[in-house]
Amino acid sequence: MILTEWLLLCCYGAAVMGSRRTSGRLTELDALRGLGALCVLAFHYSTRFHELFPQAAHVPFSFLGGNYRVLLFFAISGFAIFFTLDHIRTAGDFLVNRFARLYPAYLVAMLLTLSIEYLARMSQLLIGPAAILANVTMLQGFAFLPEVDGAYWTLTVEIAFYVCMLSLWKWAGLKKLEPMLLGWLALRWLYALWPGMPERIVMLLVLRYVPFFIIGMLCYRVWSGQRSWRQQAPFAALALLSVATIDSPDIMLAAVILIGVFAALIAGRLRFLRLRPLVWMGGISYSFYLIHQHVGFVVMLKMAEAGYSPWAGFAAAFAVALGLGTLINRLVERPAGEAILAWWRRRRTALPEAAVSPT
């Protein structure tokens, strides 16, 4: 099972780099997101559902567990963050961009998940009022409060990564990014030597996962032509050394495979994920990810109570998650994000005029 997971990891990474910068959009990245979303759903519905509800009938298979998918997703985030950082002028640009991308769909999906849980009287999935209010801010993880949906824990990691990258961009710049990454890895070794480091510092600096974000960043710099593999090799080696000295051997092997797969993709040798269904799935993957888990669990439980087979419940949960994810993407994620960015562009254009206008 672990070997199969690593092979899937290779397939996931294969989607990221198949295109070159001249193509304008990484089609393989969308395909990767779609494939990743499907694999996450399969894991939650086949394995996580049975862990939370052992009394309920479930499909007779267990999709691959482990953190390998998550590590890949963080590497992809490290790669993709530059598509934003390379096109902003101010910290405000970055913050509005990330807010527009993440928050509207998150808020709607969270409220919809809560509503379905309450209507279905799923007390095992519900959280308290204080935690719900914290979830509205999207910062519940930093307050050590539970998420409305367990899948949201990765958003805490992503937000912390954004804060770190914005700080590097603002105060150090990106031309000499690699030396800054060495300091980041040094903090991770300090964390390993100081088990009592405050948890919020560990979270805010993404110290548990930073080598994988760094792998993505190093690969992007090669893909974009800003650096060569020869220049990046020492930094990649130190990222691997951080994993080797702190994490388990299987995580180390996953990191090595990630770098190898990214290298093959940068060479243009893996372009087999440009499949239209996967690309479409990737387009709705964020909204789909936000809504799929707990809502799917409710659907499967209600289907089981009605006497349907686990396979029928699995299929119904997938169909509901797919439908709701599509609706949230089409009605909220895209239009709200575009409206927020359009408002910000108008405001940014108007600011210089206001500054010179007579009072």
SULLINQUI-V865252 format. One line per field, one symbol per residue. ss: DSSP state (A for helix, B for strand, O for the rest). phi: phi as a letter, one per 20 degrees, with the letter a starting at -180 (. if undefined). psi: psi as a letter, one per 20 degrees, with the letter a starting at -180 (. if undefined). A space follows every 50 residues. Layout:
BEGIN
ss = ???
phi = ???
psi = ???
END
This chain:
BEGIN
ss = OAAAAAAAAAAAAAOOOOOOAAAOOOAAAAAAAAAAAAAAAAAAAAAAAA AAOOOOOOOOOOOOOOOAAAAAAAAAAAAAOAAAAOOOOOAAAAAAAAAA AAAAAAAAAAAAAAAAAAAOOOOOOOOOAAAAAAAAAOOAAAAOOOOOOA AAAAAAAAAAAAAAAAAAAAAOOOOOAAAAAAAAAAAAAAAAAOOOOOAA AAAAOOOOOAAAAAAAAAAAAAAOOOOOAAAAAAAAAAAAAAAAAAOOAA AAAAAAAAAAAAAAAAOOOOOOOOOAAAAAAAAOAAAAAAAAAAAAAAAA AAAAAOOOOAAAAAAAAAAAAAAAAAAAAAAAAAAAAAAAAAAAAAAAAA AAAAAAOOO
phi = .fffffffgffgffffdfedgffnbegffffffffffffffffffedfgf fecffefbfebcfgenefffffgffffffffffeffcddcffgfffgfff fdfgfffffffffgfffffeleffefcfgffffffffmdfffeldfegcg ffffffffffffffffffffdcmdfdfggfffffffffffffecgeggff fgffelffcggfffgfffffffgenfbdfffegfffffffffffeddegf fffffffgfffffffffmeccddedgfffffffdffffffdfffffffff fffffenefgffffffffffffffffffffecgfffffffffgfffffff fffffdffe
psi = ggghghghgggghhhgjhrrhiihpnhhggggggggghhgghgghhghgh hhmhiqqrqlroqpbrjggghghhhgghgihhhghikqhrhhggggghgh hggghggghghggggggghilmhhiqrrgghghhhhijjhhijkqqqhph iihhhggggggggghhggggihrihlgghhhghghhhghghhinhjpphh ggghjlhhjhhhghgggghghghijhrrhghighhhhhghhgghihrrhh hghgggggggghghghikinljjlpghhgghhhjhgggghihfhghgggh ghhghijqqhhgggggggggggghhgggghifggggghgghgghggghhh ghghhiqq.
END
